[in-house]
Amino acid sequence: QLVESGGGSVQAGGSLRLSCAASAYTYCMGWFRQKPDNGREGVARIDTGDGWSDYGDSVKGRFTISRNNLRNTVYLQMNSLQPEDTGIYFCALRTRFCTGGFARENFDEWGQGTKVTVSEWGQGPQVTVSP
């Protein structure tokens, strides 16, 4: 079971941190997002053993994935958010090592998703974090 948290609303340029808690240790965890009218896109993934990580091209240099193995939790720190980052963010796990890229079929279990909304700077709430 995967439980995500930390989504919310923020203005462009702001930051949010997502968390994903797994019920048990697993080798590989990742984050995907689904934008309106688009398919599910790979955002980041991490090998929970050695910390190796990989990112989608659109988030490189802005997002950072990390893990806390004692808590079976993976985090996604999202900085310099832009309106095009708006979407539903899903956590996923793979019960094997992180191979095969971001293909959805490579991941074995998915969370329910947490919504991230990024508005233009000066519009909408500066930051609102969902429970």
N, C-alpha and C positions, 0 to 999 in steps of 0.2 A: 504494500500500500504506500502511496506517495501523497503527501500533504503539502501543498504550496501555500505560501503566504507572502505578503509584502507588496502586492500590486497596489495601484492607486492612480491618482491624477497628479500631474506636475506640468509646469510650464517648460517650454523649450530651454535647454541649457541646464536643466535641473537633473537630479539624481534620484534613483530608487534602488533598493536592494531587495531582491527576491530570495526566499528561502524554500528549500524542498527537503522535507524529512522523510526518509525511507524507514520501513519497519525493520529492516535488517541490512547488513552490509552487502554491497554489490560492487562489481568491478568497475563499472562505467556508468556515469550519469550524465545527462545532458538537458539542455533547454532548447525548446522550439517555440516558435510563435506563429500565430495565424492572424494575418491582417484581414480586414474586410475585403471581400472579393478576391482573396488570394489563397493559395494552398498553404500548407504548413511548412515553415522555413526553419532550417537548422540554425541556431544562434551560437551555442557553445556546448562543448562536451569535455569531460574530464575523466582521466583514469584515476580512480580513487586510491590506487596503490602507490604510484610514483608521482602523481600530480601532473602528468603530461596533460596538456589542454589544446584545444583546437577551436577556432572561431569562424563564423560566417563572415564573408568579406565585408558586409555592410556594418558590422559592429566592431571590427578589429580596431584596437586602440582606444575604444570607448567602454567596452564591457569587459569584465573580468570574472571568470568562474573560479571558485575555490571550494574546498571541502573541509569538513570536520568529521573525521572517521569515528571519533568517540561518540558522536551524536548521530552518525549516519545521515548527515545533512550536507547539502550542497547549496552554495550561495551564488547569486548572479548580481554583481555590483554593476549598475548601469549608470554611466556618467554621460554628460553632454547629450542628453536625450533630445530627440527631434520628433516633430509630429509624425514622421514616417515610421517611428518606432512603435506607434500605437498598435495594439493588438491584444490577443489573448495569449499569454505565455504559459506553456506546458512544460512540466518536468517529466523526464522519462528515464528509465533505467534499462541497462543491458546486463544480463547475467554472465557475460563473458567480457573479455578485454575490449577496449575501444578500437575496433577495426571496422572497415567498411563504410566510413564516412557518416554522413547525416541521414542516410536513407531510413525512412520510417520503419521499414521491416527489420532493421537491425536492432531495434529497441523492443523490449519485451513487455514493458508495463508503463502506463501513462497516468499522470495525475489529472485532476479535474480542470486545471487551468486557473490562472489569476489574471485579471484584466489590468492592462496598463494603458492609460490615456495621456498623451502629451499634447498640450495645446500650444498655440503660438505664444511667443513671449509677450507678456502683458495681458494675456487673456486667460480666463479660467483661474482655478485655484493655484496658488504657488506650489503647494504640495498637500496632498491628502493621501494617506496610506490606509489601505484596507486592512482589517484585522486578519 
